[in-house]
Amino acid sequence: MKLKIWSLAALAFTVAIVLFTAASLAAKAQLPTRPSIPAESAITGLPTIATAPLVVSTPTPTPVPTPTPLPPRKATYNKCHVAGSEIAMTFDDGPHPKLTPMLLDIMKARGIKGTFFLVGKNVAEYPEIAQRIVAEGHEVANHSWAHPQLTRLAPDALKKEIADTNDAIHRATGIQTTLMRPPYGAINASITKRLNEEFGLTVALWSVDSLDWKIRNAAHVTKLITEKTVPGAIILAHDIHPSTVQAMTAVFDTLSAKGYKFVTMSELIALDLPAPIQTAPANTPAGIPTPPPVGIPAATPAGPPIATPAPSLAPRATPATTTP
């Protein structure tokens, strides 16, 4: 009896499951069909978008301006063309055991720099003074070993005068000098070429001669220097004459009051500009000669050329013969 009841129950449960499944399928069949979405490229009226490759831009570096190179040194300088008011004060024939330290004291008190053209044998005798010159910011340079006239020397003698002085300056100060002033200003093209190429030395002349070696008077030295100095001037004096050292206080103070700036000769050379070119005025009528610039005499059409007198070769006193 019980088995029959369980069979009927199982049959009823199976029928119920079948009926439920059939009802579900009928309901699902009545739902609307969802349309399929076509690909983007298949939609009418819409353009196909091409994908561009990714480009990474590299920033352009800011260009660094190239500094303007300094013009090469000339073989010889007797003055410079400068845009400012710089001048070079130079002293020859030292170091002197008493006068050079006095001069250095005057310059140190005023913050003035100069260039000392040293005689080699004096450097060898007073190396401590040469050391002080360099320590206080001045420039040292070659003025030969014993102050001879270079144009009268044999080639080997010339070489010894220059090389021995360079060595003495280097031993005393550690400086390899780049300037050479020939005694008396006596120089020629072949010696200039040799100094430039064999020794690496620039010939250093001057534009203002104080004549202190000739006229031993402080007032005269002061007047001549202060009246003749212009921007770019190279001034020649000697630190072996008492009258020269006495004149320097007034020289420095007067030129400073006029606005001049004292620099070493190498510093002045570094400021040198090309010489200005003089041209005729644009409205000068054809056929009318242009008058010469002020201060330059017109050329004389007739007559032979006048020879330029040779420089004075009067011997100068050295520390060994000068009374301080």
Summary of the structure (lengths in Angstrom):
residues: 324
radius of gyration: 46.9
end to end distance: 159.2
largest distance: 169.6
contacts: 819
relative contact order: 0.15
helix: 39%
strand: 10%
